[in-house]
C-alpha cells in the first residue's frame, strides 16, 4: 500500500514530539466499526494492549476521556461512582468529535481540542506497552503506560466490566 495513504503526522504525534516523548507508530487498514479489536488483529497485537479512547460525558454534559482495554467494556456505573457523579454515558459521535477535535475511530488522548479529564483503567498500567490511537483512523502509537501517565496525568479508575 502506498505510504501516502497513511500520513503519520497528526496533532497527537506533533504534540508528543514537542514533548520529546518516544513512541512507535503502527499503520493498518481501517475498517468502519472494526474498533480496537480489528486494529489489534490487523497488527497482530493483543486486543488487551490496544487501548480505546472513549469520549463520554456526565449528567451535566461535561466531557471526559476514558482509556480502556480494547477487549473490555466500560462500566458506566462504576465510572460514575469513581469520579463522584450521578451518571456517565458515551457522547454522540458528532459531540465527541467536537470535544476532541478527532474523527471518531481516530480519537487520540493526546492534543485534544478541549482540555478534558482523562480517566485510565488502572490495569492498563500492567501492560509492557500500550497501543493507543495516534489521531487518525488506521494509526496506533505504542508507548509504555508510564509514559502516558507522565504526559496526561490521568485519574486511575476501576471501571472495566469483567471480561
Legacy VTK file of the C-alpha trace (Angstrom):
# vtk DataFile Version 3.0
C-alpha trace
ASCII
DATASET POLYDATA
POINTS 163 float
0.000 0.000 0.000
1.500 3.397 -0.895
2.761 5.323 2.111
0.716 8.442 1.290
-2.436 6.596 2.378
-1.150 6.714 5.948
0.264 10.149 6.727
1.752 9.714 10.170
1.900 13.291 11.473
-1.228 14.159 13.413
-1.923 16.722 16.153
-1.234 13.896 18.635
2.131 12.854 17.185
3.212 16.503 16.830
2.227 17.128 20.482
4.214 14.078 21.612
7.281 15.060 19.544
7.201 18.583 21.054
7.436 16.942 24.479
10.236 14.606 23.456
8.101 11.518 24.052
9.268 8.307 22.448
6.670 6.145 20.756
6.309 3.743 17.847
3.788 4.136 15.018
1.730 1.296 13.587
-0.445 1.843 10.492
-3.176 -0.570 9.392
-6.174 -0.551 7.068
-9.058 0.978 8.982
-12.409 -0.812 8.888
-15.635 1.027 9.799
-16.828 -0.186 13.246
-13.840 -2.542 13.457
-12.726 -0.830 16.643
-9.755 -1.758 18.801
-10.300 -5.475 18.126
-9.766 -5.003 14.386
-6.745 -2.739 14.927
-5.229 -5.394 17.179
-5.970 -8.192 14.705
-4.633 -6.211 11.733
-1.357 -5.524 13.567
-1.054 -8.884 15.327
-1.379 -7.262 18.760
-3.159 -8.450 21.895
-6.529 -6.602 21.986
-5.983 -6.186 25.754
-2.959 -3.970 24.954
-4.831 -1.836 22.405
-6.392 0.931 24.464
-9.608 2.577 23.283
-10.027 6.350 23.680
-13.688 6.925 24.573
-15.246 10.371 24.834
-18.024 10.298 27.417
-19.991 12.869 29.385
-21.544 13.221 32.819
-25.136 14.222 33.532
-24.201 17.893 33.146
-22.828 17.072 29.666
-19.240 17.759 30.830
-16.930 15.720 28.579
-14.287 13.298 29.789
-11.980 10.787 28.168
-11.831 7.160 29.253
-8.924 4.911 28.274
-9.975 1.260 28.336
-8.546 -2.080 27.170
-9.716 -2.910 23.656
-11.210 -6.196 24.809
-13.211 -4.752 27.722
-16.296 -2.598 28.095
-16.636 0.359 30.461
-18.997 0.013 33.411
-20.543 3.491 33.298
-21.950 2.868 36.790
-18.501 2.149 38.275
-17.005 5.036 36.326
-19.634 7.486 37.611
-19.019 6.252 41.166
-15.236 6.591 40.744
-15.487 10.241 39.710
-18.304 11.134 42.095
-21.001 11.889 39.548
-24.519 10.520 39.091
-24.229 9.278 35.562
-21.793 8.850 32.683
-22.664 7.996 29.106
-20.876 7.895 25.760
-21.078 11.093 23.726
-22.793 11.061 20.333
-20.122 10.791 17.611
-20.616 14.397 16.426
-20.342 15.681 20.009
-17.273 13.533 20.696
-15.641 14.902 17.560
-16.413 18.492 18.576
-14.841 17.951 22.022
-11.767 16.004 20.920
-11.079 17.516 17.514
-10.628 13.998 16.136
-12.787 11.875 13.875
-14.490 9.045 15.770
-12.416 5.924 15.136
-9.289 8.096 15.174
-9.559 9.730 18.609
-6.273 10.096 20.449
-6.000 11.101 24.122
-3.152 13.465 23.160
-3.618 17.037 21.858
-7.356 17.119 22.468
-9.188 20.175 21.156
-10.543 20.970 24.635
-8.895 20.055 27.899
-10.856 17.160 29.413
-10.224 14.961 32.423
-8.577 11.695 31.360
-9.539 8.535 33.222
-7.366 5.469 32.833
-8.448 1.925 33.630
-5.912 1.013 36.351
-4.985 -2.409 34.899
-3.608 -0.695 31.748
-0.540 0.080 33.917
0.243 -3.662 33.993
0.939 -3.709 30.235
4.543 -3.564 28.981
3.435 -1.457 26.020
0.063 0.053 25.313
-1.182 0.925 21.846
-3.493 3.909 21.588
-4.870 5.829 18.635
-2.364 8.266 17.149
-5.048 10.723 15.984
-6.085 9.224 12.678
-8.124 6.183 11.677
-5.802 3.269 10.977
-2.873 4.581 13.016
-1.877 3.424 16.501
1.055 4.520 18.603
2.856 2.323 21.099
4.429 3.501 24.358
4.998 2.273 27.910
1.983 3.005 30.157
4.232 5.039 32.458
4.989 7.484 29.619
1.262 8.038 29.036
0.763 8.653 32.763
3.599 11.219 32.841
2.193 13.028 29.794
-1.514 13.022 30.640
-1.658 12.685 34.452
-4.837 10.607 34.207
-7.021 9.681 37.145
-6.768 5.919 37.663
-10.143 4.214 37.842
-11.502 0.699 38.137
-14.312 0.629 35.577
-13.791 -2.398 33.336
-16.684 -4.818 33.145
-15.472 -8.352 33.837
-14.327 -9.870 30.544
LINES 1 164
163 0 1 2 3 4 5 6 7 8 9 10 11 12 13 14 15 16 17 18 19 20 21 22 23 24 25 26 27 28 29 30 31 32 33 34 35 36 37 38 39 40 41 42 43 44 45 46 47 48 49 50 51 52 53 54 55 56 57 58 59 60 61 62 63 64 65 66 67 68 69 70 71 72 73 74 75 76 77 78 79 80 81 82 83 84 85 86 87 88 89 90 91 92 93 94 95 96 97 98 99 100 101 102 103 104 105 106 107 108 109 110 111 112 113 114 115 116 117 118 119 120 121 122 123 124 125 126 127 128 129 130 131 132 133 134 135 136 137 138 139 140 141 142 143 144 145 146 147 148 149 150 151 152 153 154 155 156 157 158 159 160 161 162
